[in-house]
Amino acid sequence: MKEIAQIVDYLALLVRLELDEEQKKVLAAQLDNILDAARRVQELDTSGVEPTAHVVSSRGTLREDEVKPSLSLEEVMQNVPLKEGSLFRVPSMSGSGGPNGPGGPAPEQIHASEEAGDRQEGKG
Amino acid sequence: MDYEAVIGLEVHLELKTRSKIFCGCSTAFGMEPNSSCCPVCLGLPGSLPVLNRSALEMAVKAALALNCRVEGRSRFDRKNYFYPDLPKAYQISQYELPVARGGYLEIDLPGGIKRVNIERVHMEEEAGKLLHAGGSIMESDYSLVDYNRAGIPLLEIVTAPNISSGKEARLFLEELRLLLFYCDVSDCRMEEGSLRCDANISLNLPGAAMGNKVEVKNMNSFRAVEYALDYEAQRQAEILSRAGEIVQETRHWDEENRVTVSLRGKEEASDYRYFPEPDLPPLLIEESWVQELKEALPELPAHKRLRFEEQYRLDPKDVAVLTSSPELACFYEEAARHVEDYTGLANWVKGDVLRIHNDSGKAIGEMTPLALAETISLLERGEISRPVAREVLEEALVRGKNPAQVVQDRGLGRIADPGTLGPLIEKVLQENPKAVESYLQGREKALGFLVGKVMAATRGRSDPAAVNTILRDKLQNLPGKVE
């Protein structure tokens, strides 16, 4: 079980989940079951079988490049636990160093002083 | 010891579609945060992505312009990572099977043309925008997220590591931007983030194995790319020359201090757990469609430059300006159909047309090239003077008027009539007794001064030859002139 415990720790790190020992134990057992199932599939002789990522072979449909109505801001924000104006508010990501991958637009710092008030409130 | 720099670039650019890559939300810039979002781009359960035809078309056009092989069968994959700029916790990208591979782009170097190889071109979706609140960027209290940009189509272009200096990297990016302008697939605005570039750089001695590579990020202009890579090459050379070891890492370009800085705390290797995107079927592209798009590609910059040099016998520097946008090149060519002096025309386009464009904000594409040709013709026929021609051109281009009509409406035609010029010239003579005296004492220069005064009095409209003749005549016959 040591190996599976390490896998759980690693996955928890990847998905940024903080798990306590009890949760880890439960998840390790479940994950082991899942991996077992996968191992059984791996035992099959698949030589000569092409990898099948998709079961459909049809040509995908394309949509025309037309702008359709988006959700209203109210709907977008409906389930947001924390917000500031029309923005989602999340824990600070600045020190954590973002993803290596897609390299989204460079983060911007907020300079506008009128937002300072909101910020103070939010903090308290 | 002279090390060789080995540089590869990863360029991300936003495709200029109207709607996002997998949903119908608008891609417009500057909208209220989170007002261009829907269940698909927010990753709400039960929503399904459908690929935007224009995004695919633009990707294929760009790939063809880069001489790539467009793959008949490619695939979308999920790139999993947990960071709040992605609402779904994965980015739809292409990993194993990109839409195109194996092309090149040629850049002009002092020593000749260099071919920069392209390894792959693939499509993916843009992430959202993070704003960091409070304190410095490194110590902000919390972050804010705007998902308007999440789902804008991106094209990633990966070069082979065969770029050798910061300058080559900049030239490559400039040529790439021009190419994509011509193909009309991206605005390539680095300041708006519609084009971004990361680089990998390593050093080695000639013939030796490649050294450890460093990834450089956060370069916000083409110049920054050049400076950052030159800096990084020098930094690595210094370490190597004292037998140090290059740490394989990601470094940020610090624009203010002009250095690259190690990003500590990012030591954990990335593990994106890619797997085929189950919500999108494999991407099958018909060869006949690719062929259609290939045939519909516009003339590309490198070809246009060569043709301009040959067809119009222009200096390469002039050609570079004239072909700096497809609209300007088209404007020149349209005007050239009615003009014989191609170099003169180039000067008008480089000078006055661009000045008028900058001053008035009127798009080149909305200006009538024929107006320039007609203005030049009025000037060549002596109907207007050069200063008037410039004035007429401005009016004609900005307001879309016929130059001859502008001349007529505003009474700008050349004045050669002695009946009109005579009294004007007499007035100038009276007002400038010193110049008159000086001329009479034999200083020919004074005549030029007086001609200039007459020209100024008519705002450049007088015919200089006529003015000259009448002026000389009047000076000869001045009352009281000592023979």
Interface residues (C-beta under 8 A of the other chain):
Chain A: L13 L14 V15 R16 A53 H54 V56 S57 S58 R59 G60 T61 L62 R63 E64 D65 E66 V67 K68 P69 S70 L71 L73 V76 M77 E84 G85 S86 L87 F88 R89 V90 P91 S92 M93 S94 G95 S96 G97 G98 P99 N100 G101 P102 G103 G104 P105 A106 P107 E108 Q109 I110 E115 R119 G122 K123
Chain B: E10 H12 T17 R18 S19 C23 G24 C25 S26 E32 P33 N34 S35 S36 C37 C38 P39 L42 V50 L51 N52 R53 S54 A55 L56 R75 K79 N80 Y81 F82 Y83 P84 D85 L86 A89 Q91 S93 E124 E126 A127 G128 K129 L130 L131 H132 A133 G134 S136 I137 M138 E139 S140 D141 Y142 S143 L144 V145 D146 Y147 R149 L154 G193 R196 D198 K217 N218 N220 T250 L263 G265 K266 E268 S270 D271 Y272 R273 P276 P278 L280 P281 P282 L283 L284
